[in-house]
Amino acid sequence: MDHGRTCLFLRSPRIFAVLAVAALALSLGMVVGCAPGGGGTTTLAVALSLGQSSVTVGNTTTATATITAGGTPSSGETVNFSSSDTSVATVTASDTTDASGEATATVTAVAAGTATITATSGGTSDTTTVTVTAAGTTNVSISLGTTTVTAGGSTPATATVQLNGSAQQGETVTFSSSDTGVATLSSTSATTDASGQAQVTVNAVAAGTADITATSGGSSATEGLTVQAAAVSQALFFNDTATQFEIVENTTGATPTTVDLGGIFVVWGAQRNGSHVFLTNASRMDPQIRDMATGTNTAFSPTNFSLFSASVGSEVAAISPNGQTVVWIRQTGGSRQIVRADADGSNEQVLVDGGGLAAESAKRVSISPDGNSVGYVTDATTVRRIPITGGTSVLLNLNGSAGADALDWLDNDNLVVSVSAALTTGLPGLIRVPANGDPASILFNDAGTGLRSPPFSVTVDSQDRVFFDEADASVTQTEIYRVDPDGAGTRTGIVTRAADDRHVYLLEF
């Protein structure tokens, strides 16, 4: 547009000087510190940032300059970048801002040290410092929470990433399993935290071995994992027809097999949810603890050992769940004692001395799941409990039941006891007996019809299912049965055949 031109005859030198200064100021305002397009004197603002403030020699990072005018991103601006020490870090010379007001440059790490990176636009600048570290080798290590896991279990796998001994945060770690049929991973990758660690979960699938590997930055590490087969619940019992002990998996229809007890052939007790049984020879001497999982025997050598002469296979001994304590009924003259000792027979302690009294003379014993208490049935068919460390025994409330014969612990607070007359029914059954002395209740009596015979033995597996021996449907022989933890439903036959099977113990291995 042509604005025209007006000529003034300035007679005063002073007026002429003022006009000259004003014209010069207007001219400068069009080029210094102004946003593009003219029409104002808004000053540009420059903000500089680095993608990484620390870079290893040979690597790069991005320098980003954001240009704003009056707080608004300014596009089309030329930004010049520079490094205060190009022997430490170089930077590309310039870039033009995009619609977001951003211009970028590549910073290349040359040698260890520090350098100041500067971004300048429209006479305004900003700086930031980059630290260059010497090149080094990334080191990766891996550790498993445990190197042995049972199938169905899991364990954490933790990888640690370091560079020149310093933890590296934000690094991607790739995990793998050499055999996914043995072990799988919750994720195949994870990012390291501030301590340089990344973690995934290893899930044990089936028995076998697998290598768990962690890889990052070209470095890797491996840890071996062994997966053990899940323990199998098995019923060990005495076959009265063949006069031998047999074992069968805890599944309906499984076939029993004869147990080789290595010449020691009488079982008197077992470890709850474990693989150990307590044995003697036929004369009830030479006590041993046998690991049914490995087939090895270990001598049990208390100073004074004898064993109550119960029927073969009766529960006159017990091994604690942790395998460290043994309790047995010792026959001493006309009296019976409950004695505890360590697994090698040391540190004997008499817990109960019956003194020949039926009300205190034990005929069956069992150790609670937590290993803290011993429950026992007396010759007077009462049920009592006593701390495994000794003390005063407590008479439990059978609520009118009679003929108690066998027992085990349902949990730390309740026992299951076989009786010839359950409560007021007068019929054989299994009763739940609270360890605190509260009245007993019926656990199972076949919907009120009563059991077909009073069980000789009772035992509980790791799922709180109750096993017992009872006459079969024809009431001609004894077989092994199972009921649910709450006693609901009907019995399930574990061993069904034309043979007397009794005195059952539950093992897991």
C-alpha positions as CSV (number, residue, x, y, z in Angstrom):
1,M,0.0,0.0,0.0
2,D,1.2,3.5,-0.9
3,H,0.8,5.7,2.1
4,G,2.1,8.8,0.3
5,R,4.8,11.0,1.6
6,T,4.8,14.4,3.4
7,C,7.7,16.8,3.2
8,L,8.4,19.0,6.1
9,F,10.6,22.0,6.2
10,L,12.2,21.8,9.6
11,R,13.6,25.0,10.6
12,S,14.5,23.8,14.1
13,P,17.6,21.5,14.4
14,R,16.1,20.3,17.7
15,I,13.0,19.0,16.1
16,F,15.0,17.3,13.4
17,A,17.1,15.4,15.9
18,V,14.0,14.1,17.8
19,L,12.4,12.8,14.6
20,A,15.7,11.1,13.5
21,V,15.9,9.2,16.8
22,A,12.3,8.1,16.5
23,A,12.8,6.8,13.0
24,L,15.8,4.8,14.0
25,A,13.9,3.2,16.9
26,L,11.0,2.2,14.6
27,S,13.5,0.7,12.2
28,L,15.2,-1.4,14.9
29,G,11.9,-2.6,16.3
30,M,11.2,-4.3,13.0
31,V,14.2,-6.7,13.3
32,V,15.4,-7.3,16.9
33,G,13.5,-9.5,19.3
34,C,10.3,-9.5,17.2
35,A,8.0,-12.3,16.3
36,P,8.0,-13.1,12.6
37,G,5.6,-11.2,10.4
38,G,6.4,-7.8,12.1
39,G,3.7,-5.7,13.7
40,G,5.1,-6.0,17.3
41,T,8.1,-6.1,19.5
42,T,7.3,-9.5,21.4
43,T,10.6,-11.1,22.6
44,L,11.3,-14.7,21.8
45,A,11.8,-17.2,24.6
46,V,14.1,-20.2,24.3
47,A,13.9,-23.4,26.5
48,L,16.4,-26.2,25.9
49,S,16.3,-29.8,27.2
50,L,18.2,-33.0,26.5
51,G,16.7,-36.5,26.1
52,Q,19.5,-37.8,28.4
53,S,21.8,-35.7,30.5
54,S,24.3,-38.5,30.7
55,V,25.5,-40.3,27.6
56,T,28.1,-42.9,27.1
57,V,31.0,-42.3,24.6
58,G,29.8,-43.2,21.1
59,N,26.2,-42.7,21.9
60,T,23.8,-39.9,21.1
61,T,20.9,-38.0,22.6
62,T,18.5,-35.3,21.4
63,A,18.6,-31.6,22.2
64,T,15.2,-30.0,21.9
65,A,14.8,-26.2,21.9
66,T,11.3,-24.9,22.3
67,I,10.7,-21.3,21.0
68,T,7.7,-19.3,22.1
69,A,6.6,-15.7,21.5
70,G,4.4,-14.3,24.2
71,G,3.9,-17.8,25.5
72,T,2.8,-19.1,22.1
73,P,4.9,-21.7,20.1
74,S,6.6,-19.9,17.3
75,S,7.2,-21.8,14.1
76,G,9.7,-21.1,11.3
77,E,12.3,-19.8,13.7
78,T,15.9,-20.6,13.1
79,V,17.7,-22.1,16.1
80,N,21.4,-22.4,16.2
81,F,23.0,-25.0,18.4
82,S,26.6,-25.1,19.8
83,S,28.8,-27.1,22.2
84,S,31.2,-25.5,24.6
85,D,33.6,-28.3,24.1
86,T,33.4,-30.3,20.9
87,S,36.1,-32.6,22.1
88,V,33.6,-33.9,24.7
89,A,30.3,-33.5,22.7
90,T,29.3,-32.2,19.3
91,V,25.9,-31.0,18.2
92,T,24.3,-30.4,14.9
93,A,24.4,-26.7,13.9
94,S,20.9,-25.6,13.4
95,D,17.2,-26.5,12.9
96,T,13.9,-24.6,12.2
97,T,11.1,-24.8,14.6
98,D,8.0,-26.8,13.7
99,A,4.3,-26.0,14.4
100,S,5.0,-26.8,18.0
101,G,7.8,-24.3,18.2
102,E,10.4,-27.1,18.5
103,A,13.7,-27.5,16.8
104,T,16.0,-30.5,17.5
105,A,19.6,-31.3,17.2
106,T,21.7,-34.5,17.8
107,V,24.3,-34.4,20.5
108,T,27.1,-37.0,20.0
109,A,29.2,-38.1,22.9
110,V,32.9,-37.9,22.0
111,A,35.0,-38.3,25.1
112,A,34.4,-38.4,28.9
113,G,33.8,-35.0,30.4
114,T,31.1,-32.3,30.5
115,A,30.0,-29.8,27.8
116,T,27.5,-27.0,27.7
117,I,25.0,-27.2,24.9
118,T,23.5,-23.8,23.8
119,A,20.4,-23.1,21.7
120,T,20.0,-19.5,20.3
121,S,17.2,-17.9,18.4
122,G,16.3,-14.3,17.8
123,G,19.1,-13.1,20.1
124,T,17.8,-15.2,23.0
125,S,19.5,-18.4,24.2
126,D,19.3,-21.2,26.8
127,T,21.9,-23.8,27.9
128,T,22.1,-27.2,29.5
129,T,24.9,-29.5,30.4
130,V,25.6,-33.0,29.1
131,T,27.8,-35.4,30.9
132,V,29.7,-37.9,28.8
133,T,30.9,-41.1,30.5
134,A,33.5,-43.5,29.3
135,A,32.4,-46.4,27.2
136,G,32.0,-49.6,29.2
137,T,30.4,-53.0,29.2
138,T,26.9,-53.5,30.3
139,N,26.8,-56.2,33.0
140,V,23.6,-58.3,33.6
141,S,23.1,-60.6,36.5
142,I,20.0,-62.7,37.4
143,S,18.8,-64.3,40.5
144,L,15.8,-66.6,41.3
145,G,13.9,-66.4,44.6
146,T,14.6,-70.2,44.8
147,T,16.2,-72.5,42.3
148,T,13.9,-75.4,43.2
149,V,10.1,-75.1,42.9
150,T,7.3,-77.6,43.1
151,A,5.2,-77.9,40.0
152,G,2.3,-75.4,40.3
153,G,4.4,-73.0,42.3
154,S,6.3,-69.9,41.2
155,T,9.4,-67.8,42.1
156,P,10.5,-64.3,41.1
157,A,13.4,-63.8,38.6
158,T,15.3,-60.5,39.2
159,A,17.8,-59.1,36.7
160,T,20.2,-56.4,37.6
161,V,21.7,-54.1,34.9
162,Q,24.9,-52.1,35.6
163,L,27.3,-50.0,33.4
164,N,30.7,-49.5,34.8
165,G,29.4,-50.6,38.2
166,S,26.5,-48.1,38.2
167,A,22.9,-49.2,38.2
168,Q,21.1,-48.4,34.9
169,Q,17.5,-47.2,35.1
170,G,15.1,-47.5,32.2
171,E,16.9,-50.4,30.5
172,T,14.8,-53.0,28.8
173,V,15.6,-56.6,29.9
174,T,14.4,-59.6,27.9
175,F,13.7,-62.8,29.8
176,S,13.4,-66.3,28.4
177,S,12.9,-69.9,29.5
178,S,14.8,-72.7,27.8
179,D,11.9,-75.1,28.2
180,T,8.4,-73.6,28.5
181,G,7.1,-77.1,29.2
182,V,8.9,-76.9,32.5
183,A,8.7,-73.2,33.4
184,T,7.0,-70.2,31.8
185,L,7.3,-66.5,32.5
186,S,4.7,-63.9,33.5
187,S,6.3,-61.5,30.9
188,T,9.1,-61.7,28.4
189,S,10.4,-58.2,29.2
190,A,10.6,-55.7,31.9
191,T,12.2,-52.3,32.5
192,T,14.8,-51.6,35.2
193,D,14.0,-49.3,38.1
194,A,16.2,-46.8,39.9
195,S,18.2,-49.7,41.4
196,G,18.8,-51.2,38.0
197,Q,16.5,-54.1,38.6
198,A,13.8,-55.6,36.5
199,Q,11.6,-58.5,37.7
200,V,9.2,-61.1,36.3
201,T,7.6,-64.2,37.8
202,V,8.7,-67.8,36.8
203,N,5.8,-70.3,36.9
204,A,6.7,-73.9,37.5
205,V,4.7,-76.1,35.0
206,A,6.1,-79.7,35.3
207,A,9.0,-81.6,36.7
208,G,12.3,-81.0,34.9
209,T,15.0,-78.3,34.5
210,A,15.0,-75.0,32.6
211,D,17.4,-72.2,32.2
212,I,16.0,-68.7,32.9
213,T,18.0,-66.1,30.9
214,A,18.0,-62.3,31.2
215,T,19.4,-60.1,28.4
216,S,20.1,-56.4,28.1
217,G,22.5,-54.3,26.1
218,G,24.1,-57.3,24.5
219,S,24.9,-58.9,27.8
220,S,23.0,-61.8,29.4
221,A,23.0,-64.1,32.4
222,T,21.4,-67.4,33.1
223,E,20.1,-69.2,36.3
224,G,19.1,-72.8,36.3
225,L,15.7,-73.8,37.8
226,T,14.7,-77.3,38.9
227,V,11.0,-78.1,39.0
228,Q,9.9,-80.9,41.2
229,A,6.8,-83.0,40.7
230,A,4.0,-82.0,42.9
231,A,3.7,-84.2,46.0
232,V,1.2,-87.0,45.5
233,S,-1.1,-87.9,48.4
234,Q,-0.9,-91.6,49.1
235,A,-2.6,-93.9,51.5
236,L,-0.4,-96.4,53.4
237,F,-2.3,-99.2,55.1
238,F,-2.0,-102.7,56.5
239,N,-3.4,-105.6,54.4
240,D,-4.7,-108.1,57.0
241,T,-5.2,-110.9,54.5
242,A,-1.7,-110.8,53.1
243,T,-0.2,-109.5,56.4
244,Q,1.8,-106.8,54.7
245,F,1.7,-103.1,54.2
246,E,0.6,-101.6,50.9
247,I,0.4,-98.1,49.4
248,V,-2.0,-96.6,46.9
249,E,-2.4,-93.1,45.3
250,N,-5.2,-91.1,46.8
251,T,-7.4,-91.5,43.8
252,T,-10.5,-93.7,43.3
253,G,-9.7,-96.9,41.5
254,A,-5.9,-96.8,41.9
255,T,-4.1,-100.1,42.3
256,P,-2.3,-100.7,45.6
257,T,1.3,-102.0,45.6
258,T,3.3,-103.8,48.2
259,V,5.7,-101.7,50.3
260,D,9.2,-102.8,50.8
261,L,10.1,-101.7,54.3
262,G,13.7,-103.1,54.0
263,G,13.2,-105.8,56.6
264,I,11.5,-103.5,59.1
265,F,7.9,-104.3,58.4
266,V,5.7,-102.8,61.1
267,V,4.5,-99.2,60.7
268,W,3.3,-97.5,63.9
269,G,3.0,-93.8,62.9
270,A,3.5,-91.3,60.1
271,Q,4.4,-87.7,59.5
272,R,1.5,-85.4,58.6
273,N,1.7,-84.3,55.0
274,G,5.1,-85.8,54.7
275,S,7.0,-88.9,53.6
276,H,8.3,-90.3,56.9
277,V,6.9,-93.2,58.8
278,F,7.9,-94.7,62.2
279,L,8.8,-98.4,62.1
280,T,10.0,-101.2,64.3
281,N,10.8,-104.9,63.8
282,A,8.2,-107.6,64.6
283,S,9.4,-107.6,68.2
284,R,8.6,-103.8,68.5
285,M,12.3,-103.0,68.9
286,D,15.0,-101.4,66.7
287,P,13.0,-98.3,66.0
288,Q,13.6,-96.5,62.7
289,I,12.3,-93.5,60.7
290,R,11.9,-94.4,57.1
291,D,11.7,-91.8,54.3
292,M,9.2,-93.4,51.9
293,A,10.2,-90.9,49.2
294,T,13.8,-92.1,49.1
295,G,13.5,-95.5,50.7
296,T,16.2,-94.7,53.4
297,N,16.0,-95.7,57.1
298,T,17.4,-93.7,59.9
299,A,17.9,-95.1,63.4
300,F,15.8,-93.7,66.1
301,S,17.9,-94.2,69.3
302,P,16.3,-92.9,72.5
303,T,18.0,-94.0,75.8
304,N,15.0,-96.1,76.9
305,F,12.7,-97.4,74.1
306,S,9.8,-99.7,74.3
307,L,6.5,-99.7,72.5
308,F,2.9,-100.3,73.6
309,S,1.8,-103.6,72.3
310,A,-1.2,-102.5,70.2
311,S,-2.5,-104.3,67.1
312,V,-0.3,-104.2,64.0
313,G,-0.4,-100.7,62.4
314,S,-2.1,-98.9,65.3
315,E,-1.4,-95.2,65.7
316,V,1.0,-95.5,68.7
317,A,3.6,-93.1,67.3
318,A,3.6,-89.8,65.4
319,I,6.2,-87.6,63.6
320,S,5.7,-83.8,63.6
321,P,5.0,-82.1,60.3
322,N,8.5,-80.6,60.2
323,G,10.0,-84.1,60.8
324,Q,12.0,-82.9,63.8
325,T,10.0,-84.5,66.7
326,V,8.7,-88.0,67.4
327,V,6.1,-88.9,70.0
328,W,5.4,-92.5,71.0
329,I,3.6,-94.6,73.6
330,R,6.2,-96.3,75.8
331,Q,5.3,-99.4,77.8
332,T,7.1,-99.3,81.2
333,G,6.1,-102.2,83.4
334,G,2.4,-101.9,84.1
335,S,2.3,-98.2,83.0
336,R,2.2,-96.4,79.7
337,Q,3.9,-93.1,79.0
338,I,3.7,-90.6,76.1
339,V,7.3,-89.7,75.3
340,R,8.6,-87.1,72.9
341,A,12.1,-86.9,71.5
342,D,14.1,-85.3,68.7
343,A,14.1,-87.2,65.4
344,D,17.4,-88.9,66.3
345,G,16.0,-90.0,69.7
346,S,17.8,-87.4,71.8
347,N,16.2,-85.1,74.4
348,E,13.6,-87.5,75.7
349,Q,10.8,-86.0,77.7
350,V,7.9,-87.8,79.3
351,L,4.7,-85.9,78.6
352,V,2.2,-88.2,80.2
353,D,2.7,-91.0,82.7
354,G,-0.4,-93.0,82.9
355,G,0.6,-94.7,86.1
356,G,-1.5,-97.7,85.3
357,L,-4.7,-95.6,85.3
358,A,-7.1,-96.2,82.4
359,A,-8.1,-92.5,82.3
360,E,-4.5,-91.5,81.6
361,S,-3.0,-94.5,79.8
362,A,-2.7,-93.6,76.1
363,K,-3.5,-96.1,73.3
364,R,-3.4,-93.7,70.3
365,V,-1.5,-90.4,69.7
366,S,-1.4,-87.7,67.1
367,I,0.5,-84.4,66.6
368,S,-1.3,-81.2,65.6
369,P,-0.5,-79.6,62.2
370,D,1.4,-76.8,63.9
371,G,3.4,-79.3,65.9
372,N,2.5,-77.7,69.2
373,S,0.0,-80.2,70.7
374,V,-0.4,-83.9,71.2
375,G,-3.9,-85.4,71.1
376,Y,-4.4,-88.9,72.6
377,V,-7.1,-91.5,73.3
378,T,-7.0,-93.3,76.6
379,D,-7.9,-96.8,77.7
380,A,-11.0,-95.2,79.2
381,T,-11.9,-94.1,75.7
382,T,-11.6,-90.5,76.6
383,V,-9.7,-87.9,74.5
384,R,-7.1,-85.5,75.9
385,R,-4.5,-83.1,74.6
386,I,-1.3,-81.8,76.0
387,P,1.3,-79.3,74.8
388,I,4.2,-81.0,73.0
389,T,6.6,-79.2,75.4
390,G,4.8,-80.8,78.4
391,G,2.5,-79.5,81.0
392,T,-1.1,-80.3,82.1
393,S,-3.3,-82.4,79.9
394,V,-6.8,-81.3,79.1
395,L,-9.9,-83.6,78.9
396,L,-11.8,-82.9,75.8
397,N,-15.6,-82.9,75.6
398,L,-17.0,-85.8,73.5
399,N,-20.5,-84.6,74.1
400,G,-21.9,-88.0,75.3
401,S,-20.0,-90.0,72.7
402,A,-18.6,-93.4,73.7
403,G,-16.0,-95.8,72.5
404,A,-13.3,-93.5,71.2
405,D,-10.6,-95.5,69.4
406,A,-8.7,-93.5,66.7
407,L,-7.9,-89.9,66.2
408,D,-6.2,-87.3,64.1
409,W,-6.2,-83.4,63.9
410,L,-8.5,-81.8,61.4
411,D,-6.7,-78.5,62.0
412,N,-4.9,-76.8,64.9
413,D,-8.3,-76.3,66.7
414,N,-10.2,-79.5,66.1
415,L,-9.6,-83.2,66.2
416,V,-11.5,-86.0,64.4
417,V,-12.2,-89.0,66.5
418,S,-13.8,-92.4,65.6
419,V,-16.3,-93.6,68.2
420,S,-18.6,-96.6,68.5
421,A,-21.5,-94.4,69.6
422,A,-21.6,-90.8,68.2
423,L,-23.2,-88.3,70.6
424,T,-26.7,-89.5,71.5
425,T,-27.2,-91.6,68.3
426,G,-25.7,-94.7,69.8
427,L,-24.3,-95.4,66.2
428,P,-20.7,-95.6,65.0
429,G,-19.4,-92.4,63.5
430,L,-16.7,-89.7,63.2
431,I,-17.0,-86.7,65.5
432,R,-15.4,-83.3,65.5
433,V,-13.8,-82.5,68.9
434,P,-12.8,-78.9,69.6
435,A,-9.3,-78.7,71.2
436,N,-10.6,-75.9,73.6
437,G,-13.0,-78.2,75.4
438,D,-16.2,-77.2,73.6
439,P,-18.7,-80.0,73.0
440,A,-18.1,-82.4,70.1
441,S,-20.3,-82.6,67.1
442,I,-20.9,-85.2,64.4
443,L,-18.6,-84.9,61.4
444,F,-19.8,-88.0,59.5
445,N,-22.2,-90.8,60.3
446,D,-23.6,-91.5,56.8
447,A,-26.6,-89.2,56.9
448,G,-27.7,-90.4,60.3
449,T,-27.6,-94.1,59.6
450,G,-24.2,-94.5,61.3
451,L,-21.0,-96.1,60.0
452,R,-21.0,-99.8,59.2
453,S,-18.4,-100.4,61.8
454,P,-16.3,-98.2,64.2
455,P,-13.1,-97.3,62.3
456,F,-9.8,-98.7,63.6
457,S,-7.9,-95.6,62.3
458,V,-8.5,-92.0,61.2
459,T,-6.1,-89.7,59.3
460,V,-6.4,-86.4,57.5
461,D,-4.7,-85.3,54.3
462,S,-3.4,-81.8,53.3
463,Q,-6.8,-80.9,51.8
464,D,-8.4,-81.7,55.2
465,R,-10.1,-84.8,53.8
466,V,-10.7,-87.5,56.3
467,F,-9.7,-91.1,55.6
468,F,-10.8,-94.1,57.8
469,D,-11.2,-97.9,57.6
470,E,-14.7,-99.3,57.8
471,A,-16.6,-102.4,56.9
472,D,-17.6,-102.6,53.3
473,A,-21.2,-102.5,52.1
474,S,-21.6,-106.3,52.6
475,V,-20.0,-105.9,56.1
476,T,-17.7,-108.8,55.3
477,Q,-14.4,-107.0,55.2
478,T,-12.7,-103.7,56.0
479,E,-11.8,-101.1,53.4
480,I,-10.4,-97.6,53.1
481,Y,-12.8,-94.7,52.6
482,R,-12.6,-90.9,52.4
483,V,-15.0,-88.0,53.2
484,D,-14.9,-84.3,52.5
485,P,-13.6,-81.9,55.1
486,D,-17.0,-80.8,56.2
487,G,-18.4,-84.3,56.4
488,A,-20.9,-83.6,53.7
489,G,-21.9,-86.1,51.0
490,T,-21.1,-89.8,51.1
491,R,-18.0,-91.8,51.6
492,T,-15.6,-92.4,48.6
493,G,-13.9,-95.8,48.3
494,I,-10.2,-95.6,47.9
495,V,-9.4,-99.3,48.1
496,T,-12.2,-101.7,47.1
497,R,-11.4,-105.4,46.9
498,A,-11.8,-108.7,48.6
499,A,-9.2,-108.1,51.3
500,D,-9.1,-106.5,54.8
501,D,-7.4,-103.2,54.6
502,R,-7.1,-101.1,57.7
503,H,-4.9,-98.8,59.8
504,V,-4.5,-96.1,57.1
505,Y,-1.9,-93.4,57.1
506,L,-1.6,-90.5,54.6
507,L,1.7,-89.6,53.1
508,E,2.7,-87.0,50.5
509,F,5.8,-87.4,48.3
